[in-house]
Amino acid sequence: MHYLFVGDISLDLSLQAPHMPAPDEKVHCTASTEGMGGVVTNTAVAFSRAGGDAALAIQLGDDHASVQVRHELEAMRLDLRPAIVPGGLCRVVTMIEPHGEKRLLLYPGVSIYPDDAAVQALRLDDVAHLHTACFGPAAPALVARARQAGIRWSIDLEPASFQGGIATLAPVLDGARVVFVNDRAADVIGRDPIARLRDLGVGDVVRTRGPLGAELYLETGEMLYAPPPKGLDIVDTTGAGDCLAGWFLAGLAAGWRIDIVLARAVRAASIACTRVGAQTAYPTLSELEIHEQD
């Protein structure tokens, strides 16, 4: 049985710069990389590298970038389930400062989220768990299908997915097995974000804290904390939260003890931050096991 990841895919251009440009200033960058991105696609790749059996349902356009990322995905250890529509792929430009923090520009294209037809056409009979980020209006229908089929689901909460307030996501949050939220999203939710998510029917909450690691708020009321490993040189935080989510879900799928699930997810995300890029920086299970012994 697969863990099914449904959501966005993009082609990302990452530029490392000595500082962010002022208005009308041209800054010469020190490095440039291009590769696949997208919150859910990143999470699926991380899940796969952690040893999980991932299926990825995305929507692609008919442009050259869509052809490029499809070829790259077909070479990976993923069960790819693409829908094809007219239009262009989502594009992202990431500007990275010397200390690893980033700023992003995004053009959504047609691949920011599968449309209603693509969601209704998805097969769910071989799915044990659904993971998504609600970047499109078809997300509630997708979660409704999962709920009806008795499939557990998890949500990556991005501020762009609840611009009208967290209550707008009530239909997808009620009954969610796990929700992932970073500090920025928590601030948007408002006062006492964990309690608010509980009120909306969420089970466990993973709150990522950037350089501070991550906290896991269990449905039982217990809170676990995992700090990042010490002594790592951070160069690029792009996709670190997605890496953490993928590894966390892979740990659940593998049946690891919950404290080990959280600790390994934080370690994997921290390792990814020592390399430039998102998916290309994600460690494999064997790499992480070696790192644990250091």
N, C-alpha and C positions, 0 to 999 in steps of 0.2 A: 504494500500500500504506500502511496506517495504522500508527501507533504506538498500541497499545491500552492504556488505563489502566483498571485494575480495582481497585475499593476503596471507600473511605468518602466520604460526603458528609454535611454537617451544615449547620444554620442557626446562625450565630454572632452573639452579642451581645457587642460590645466596649465596655468602659467605661474611660475614662481617669480616673485618680484621683490626687490629690496624694500619697497614701500608702496602703499596704494597711491595711485595718481591723484593729483589735485585737478580741478576743472581745467581742461585744455592742456594738461601736462602729458607728455609722452615718457613713459618709464620703460627702460630696457630690461627685459626679463632675463633671468639667469638659467631657466630651464623650461621646457615645454613637453608635455605628454598628451596623447590623445587615446581615448579608449571608451569602452562601454560604461554606462552608469545607469542611474535610476534607483530609487529607494528599494523597491521590491525586487528588481533584478539583482541588485547588489546582495540583498539578503539571501536570495536563492543560491547565488554563487557561493557565498560564505557557508551556507547550510551544506552544500554539496562538498566543499573542501573539508568540512568537518566530518565527512563520512555519511551524510544523510542522502536519502533517495528523494530528489527534488523534481517536481514537474513545474514548468514555468509557462504561464498563460499570459501573453502580451499581445498588443496590437501594433502592427508595423504599417508603414506607408509604402509607396511605390517609388521612392527616391533611392539614389545611390547609397545613402547612409543606412537605409533600412536593409538593403541587400548586404551591405558590409557587416552589420551587427548580426544578421541572421546567420551568415557563414561562420562568424566567430562563435555564436551560441551552439551551432550544430556540432562544433568540434569539442564542446564541453560535455561533462558528465551530467547532462540534464535531459529530462523528457520535455522537449520543446513543443508547445501547443500555441502556434501563432495564428492570429487573424490578420488578414491583409485588406487594407482600405486605401482609397486614393489620398494622397497628401504626403507631407514630409515628416521625418522623424523628429522627436524632441531633441533639442540641442542645448547644451549647458556650457558656459564659460566659467571656470573657477579661477579666481586670483588668490594665490597663496602667499602669505607674509613669511618672513624668515623664521618666526617662532611656530609656524605650522597652522595658524588660524587662517580662515578662508572667507571669501565673499563670492557669491554666485549670481550669475545672470542666467535666466532660463526662458527658452522659447518652447511652449508645450507641444506644438505639432499635433499629430494624430496619435502619438504613442504614450501620452501621459496617462491614459487609462483605456481599457477595452470598452467599446460601446455596448448598448443594450443587447444587440443581436449577438455579439461575441460572447457576452456573459451567459445568455440563455442557451447558447450552443455548446458550452463547456460540459464535458463529461465529468461526473463526480463519483461514479461508481467504484473507482479505484483510489479514492482520496480518504486519508485518515485525518487530515488537518488542513485547514485553509488559512493562508496568511495574506493580508492585503493592507494597502494604505489607500484611504478613500479620496483619491484625486479626481474621481469622475462620478457622474450622477447614477451610474449603474451599480455602484458599490452596495447600496442597500438591498437591491434585488439579488446580488450575489450572496450576501450574507443570509438573506431569507431562504435561498435555495439550500445553503449549508445547514441552516437550522432545521429545515424540514427533513433533510436527509440524515440528521443526527450526527453531523460532522462538527467537531470542535473548530473554533477559529481564533485567530489573534489579529490584532490591529496595530499598525505603526502610526502613532498620532503625530502628524506634521501640522504646524500652525496653518499652512495653506489649505488644509482639508477641513477646517472648521472656522472659517472667517466670520460666519454668522453667530459664533458662540458654540461651546462644546455641546449644548443641548441639541444642536442640529444633527449630531451623530448618535443620538440616543438609540435609534433602531439598530445600529451596528454594534454599539457598545454593550447593550443589554445582553448578558450571557456570554460575552467574550471570555475565552479561557485566559488569555494574556494580553495586556496592552503595554506597548513600549512608548515611553514619553521622555523627551530630553528636557533640560532646564528651560529652554526657550518656550517649548510647548506648555510646560507646567505653568510658566508665568502667564501665558495667554489664557489658560483655563481659569486662573484666578486664585483667590485665597483657599488654602488647603486643597490642592489639586487631587491628592490621593483620596481624601474623603469624598470629593465631588465625583470622582470616577466610581467609587464604591456606590454612591447614591444612584448612579446610572446603570448599575448592574454588572460592573466589571469584576472578574475574578482576581487574578494576580496582576500586579503592576510592576514593571521594570522601569526604574527611573535612571537614565544615564546622566552622569555628572561630569562629563568631559574629563579633565585631568585628575578628577577626584575618584574616578571609578564608577561604580553603579550600586544602586540599592534595589532590593527586591522586596516588595510589600505583598506578602502572601495573603490569600483570602482568609486564612485562619487568624490573622492579626499579627503574625510574627513578621519581623523585618530582618533581612540579611543584608550584609554589606560586603563588597569585594573591592579592595583598593587596587590600583594598577601596580604592576611590578616596577621596582625601582631601577634606576640606572639606564633607562632607555632614552635615546636621543630622538625627540619628536621632530619630524620634518613635514608631515602632511596629515591633517586630520580628516581629509575627504573620505566619506563613506565609513568612518569608524563606527558610528552608531548602527549602521546597516550590518556591518560585520558582527557586532555584538549580538544583534537580534538573530542573525542566522545561526551563530554558534549556540545561542541560548536554546533555540528551537531544536537544533540538532542534538543537544544534550538531553532535552526532554524526550525526543524520539528514541534515543539510545538507552534511556532509562538510567542515566547517571544520577547520583545523589544530588539533591537540589543545590546544596552549597557548592559542589563541584561544577555543576552546570553554570552557575553565576561566575565563579572564579575563572573558569576556562573561557567564558565569553568575554570577560574583561581583559584577560591576557591576550586573546586573539586580536581584539580590537586595538590593544596597545602595541602589539607587534606590527599591525598594519600601519600604524602611525609613524613607524620608523622608515617607511618606504614611500616613494612618490606614487600617487594614483590611488584608485579605489580597489576594484576587483583584482588587479594584478598584484596588489600588496597583501591580499588576504592569505594567511598561512594555511597549510594543510594540517591534518591531524598529526601526521608524523613530525612535522616541523614544531608544532606546539608541544608535543611530548618531549622532544629534545630540549626545547626552551625551558620546560618545567624542571629539568634536571640540572640546569645551569645554576 
